[in-house]
């Protein structure tokens, strides 16, 4: 019971870590901005995938040097309104050295590159979740009634007759 609750809390810790990572801009990669521009925000909502710590806004984005607009989702640490400056950031690396993902963020979106802090926060939150889950799981298992042992059913022994 304790290990099952521990694993459950470990995965909850991963969810909390990704939310904290997103809110603080903590990363191991250097900041890489592919484009800049402005966005006319249509609507914003809190992002449940990031524990409602960040906002996702639907907007019409106009990149610098272009006259057309494109519909994009803009990520921010707070709800946006009106016209805001945005950046297209490259996120992560693929195996062959290319970029794997791009995200449109508000220009004031935080970026904090620190590999050691990233490791400490990740292991602290996920490991803390695992430890908390094991402790709570063991306390919960003490509250549950003990299992009754199975009753053994004895079958009568049959005598085997030997043929002579």
N, C-alpha and C positions, 0 to 999 in steps of 0.2 A: 504494500500500500504506500509506504513512504517513498519508494523509488518512483512509482507511477506519478505521484503528486510532485515529486522533485523534477521529473522530466517535463511535466506540464508547466511548472513555474519557470523552468529553463527556457522553454519556447516563448513564454510570456516575457521573459527577460530579453530575448532577442527582439521582440516587438517593441519593447520600451527602448532598447538601445537604438534601433533604427529611427525611432521618433526623436530621441535626443540628438542623434547624429544629424538628422535633417534640420532640426530647429537651430542647432548651434553652428552648422556648417562644418563640423569636424570631419576631416578627410585625411587620407594619406597621399592624395594626388595634388600636384601643383594646379593653381588656377589656370584654366585654359578657356578663354572667351573666343568663340568663333565669330559672333556677330553682335552688334548692338542695334537698338532701335527704340521705338516708342509703341505703347499699346493703349488702346482705348478699351477700358474694362467694362464688360457687360454685366457680369455677376460674379460673386465670390461665395465660397462656402468653406467651412473648416474641413480639413482632410482627416477622415476617420482612420485611414491607414497609418497616419502619423500621430495617432492619439489626440487629434484635434489641436495639436501644437502649431501647425502651419495651416495656411490657406491655399486653396486652389481656385484660380479665377479664370473664367472664360473671357477671352479678349480678342480683339482684332489687332494684329501686330503689323507694323510697317517697319521693315528693316532699313537701316541707313543706306542711302543711295538707290533705293527702289521706290517706285510709285504705287505698287499694288499692296494690298493688305491680305493677310492670311489669318484664318481662325486658329488660335493656339490656346493651350492651357498654360497659365503663368503661375508659378509657385512663389509664395511669399511667406514671410514670418508673421504678417498681419493682413487683415482684409484690405484690399485695394479699391480705389474708386477713381473715376476720371481718367486722365491720361498720365501714364507713368513710363519711366525709362526702363527698358528690359535688356537682358543679355541672353544669348544662346551659349550655354556652357557645355563643354565636353565633359562627360562623366565616365571615368574608368577607362581601361584599356582592354582590347581584345587580345587573343593569343598571338596573332600575327603582327602586333604592334600598332594596329589601327585603333581608332576610337570606337567604343562600343555603344555609347548612348549620348544623347544630347537632351538637355533640359532647358526650357525657357524659364528664367527667374527674374524677379524684380532686381533692378540695379543695386539696391541696398541689401540684397540677400547675403548673409554672412558666409565667409570662407575662412576656415582655420585649418591650415595644414600642419599636422603634428602626429607623426606615426607612433611615438611613445605614448602620448596621451590617448590616442585612439585605442591602442592595445590595453592600456590600464582601464579605461572606461568600459570597453567591451567585456573584458574578463571580469571586471568588478560587477557590472550589472547582470551579466548572464550567470556568472558564478554565484553571485548573491541570490539570484532568483532560484538557482538549483539548491543552494543551502537552505534557503527559507522554505522551499517546497518540501525538502526532506524533513525538516523539523516539524512543519505543520502536518505533514503526512504521518509522521510517527505519533504526534499528539492525537490526530484523528483516529488512528488505528487503536489507540488506547481507549477511546470513547466508545468504539463499536463493541458490541457483545462478542465474546469469543465464539469461535466455531465449535459446534458440537462434534465430538469424534464420531466417525461412522461406526455403526453397529455391525459387528461381524455376524454373519449368518452361517451357522454350521450345518452342513449337510450330513445326513447319516452316511456312515461308511458302508459301502457295499462289499459284501464278501464275494470274492471271485472264486468260482469253483473251477477246479482244474479238471480237465478231461483226462482220463487215464486210459 
